[in-house]
Amino acid sequence: MRVAEYARQFFVLLVYVPHVSNQKRTKRNKFLKGLRPDLYQMVLSGSPATYIDAVNRAVDIEESLMEVETPIQPTTGRTYQPVQDASQYFYSPQGSQQQQQSNRKRFRP
């Protein structure tokens, strides 16, 4: 269940527990304890002061986690061509000196 859906259900159920809905800190704590353990830790580390702060932080963190999980799509119109032999672009200092010497031998004015 996504955090936004959980927050809506939590808010609806607060009608049945007025002793919780009237106390800001208790309401925040009950909401936090219903989150997934990984989200709970991340939201709690931000020390949200109110229930609304906790909901907003949880939604933001969940969205950022979902963005990381989705693969990046290439921009339309651009093509990706993998390099088949990358070694041709990287030379050791000795290899480049040898290549320069071989190029010098080929060059004839």
C-alpha positions as CSV (number, residue, x, y, z in Angstrom):
1,M,0.0,0.0,0.0
2,R,1.3,3.4,-0.9
3,V,1.8,6.0,1.8
4,A,-0.9,8.4,0.4
5,E,-3.5,5.7,0.5
6,Y,-2.4,4.6,4.1
7,A,-2.6,8.3,5.2
8,R,-6.2,8.6,3.8
9,Q,-7.3,5.4,5.6
10,F,-5.5,6.5,8.8
11,F,-7.3,9.9,8.7
12,V,-10.7,8.2,8.2
13,L,-10.1,5.8,11.1
14,L,-9.3,8.7,13.4
15,V,-13.0,9.4,13.8
16,Y,-13.3,6.2,15.8
17,V,-10.4,7.1,18.2
18,P,-11.0,10.7,19.3
19,H,-8.5,10.4,22.2
20,V,-5.8,9.9,19.5
21,S,-7.0,12.5,17.0
22,N,-7.0,15.2,19.7
23,Q,-3.4,14.6,20.6
24,K,-0.9,15.8,18.0
25,R,2.1,13.8,19.2
26,T,0.1,10.5,19.7
27,K,-1.5,10.9,16.3
28,R,1.9,11.4,14.7
29,N,3.4,8.4,16.6
30,K,0.5,6.1,15.6
31,F,0.9,7.1,12.0
32,L,4.6,6.5,12.0
33,K,4.3,3.0,13.6
34,G,2.0,2.0,10.7
35,L,4.7,2.7,8.1
36,R,7.0,0.1,6.5
37,P,10.1,-0.4,8.7
38,D,12.4,1.3,6.2
39,L,10.2,4.3,5.7
40,Y,9.6,4.5,9.5
41,Q,13.3,4.9,10.1
42,M,13.8,7.4,7.4
43,V,10.8,9.6,8.4
44,L,11.7,9.4,12.0
45,S,15.3,10.5,11.4
46,G,13.9,13.7,10.0
47,S,12.1,14.4,13.4
48,P,8.7,15.4,12.0
49,A,7.0,17.7,14.6
50,T,3.4,17.0,13.6
51,Y,1.2,14.4,11.9
52,I,1.1,16.5,8.7
53,D,4.9,16.8,8.7
54,A,5.2,13.0,9.1
55,V,2.8,12.3,6.2
56,N,4.5,14.8,3.9
57,R,7.9,13.4,4.7
58,A,6.8,9.8,4.2
59,V,5.2,10.6,0.8
60,D,8.3,12.5,-0.3
61,I,10.7,9.7,0.8
62,E,8.5,7.0,-0.8
63,E,8.4,9.0,-4.1
64,S,12.2,9.4,-4.1
65,L,12.7,5.7,-3.4
66,M,10.4,4.9,-6.3
67,E,12.3,7.2,-8.6
68,V,15.6,5.4,-7.8
69,E,13.9,2.0,-8.6
70,T,12.6,3.1,-12.0
71,P,15.1,2.8,-14.9
72,I,16.1,6.0,-16.7
73,Q,14.6,6.1,-20.2
74,P,16.8,7.5,-23.0
75,T,15.8,10.8,-24.5
76,T,13.7,10.5,-27.7
77,G,15.7,11.1,-30.8
78,R,19.1,10.0,-29.4
79,T,20.5,6.6,-30.0
80,Y,22.8,4.7,-27.8
81,Q,25.6,2.8,-29.4
82,P,27.9,0.8,-27.1
83,V,31.6,0.9,-27.6
84,Q,32.8,-2.4,-28.9
85,D,36.5,-2.1,-28.1
86,A,37.1,0.5,-25.5
87,S,40.8,-0.4,-25.3
88,Q,41.4,1.7,-28.4
89,Y,40.6,4.8,-26.5
90,F,42.9,4.1,-23.5
91,Y,46.6,4.0,-24.1
92,S,49.4,3.2,-21.6
93,P,52.2,5.7,-21.6
94,Q,54.5,3.2,-23.3
95,G,51.9,2.2,-25.8
96,S,51.3,5.8,-26.9
97,Q,55.1,6.4,-27.2
98,Q,55.4,3.4,-29.4
99,Q,52.4,4.5,-31.5
100,Q,53.9,8.0,-31.9
101,Q,57.2,6.4,-33.0
102,S,55.5,4.2,-35.5
103,N,53.5,7.2,-36.8
104,R,56.8,9.1,-37.2
105,K,58.2,6.3,-39.3
106,R,55.2,6.3,-41.6
107,F,55.3,10.1,-42.1
108,R,57.5,11.1,-45.1
109,P,57.7,14.7,-46.0
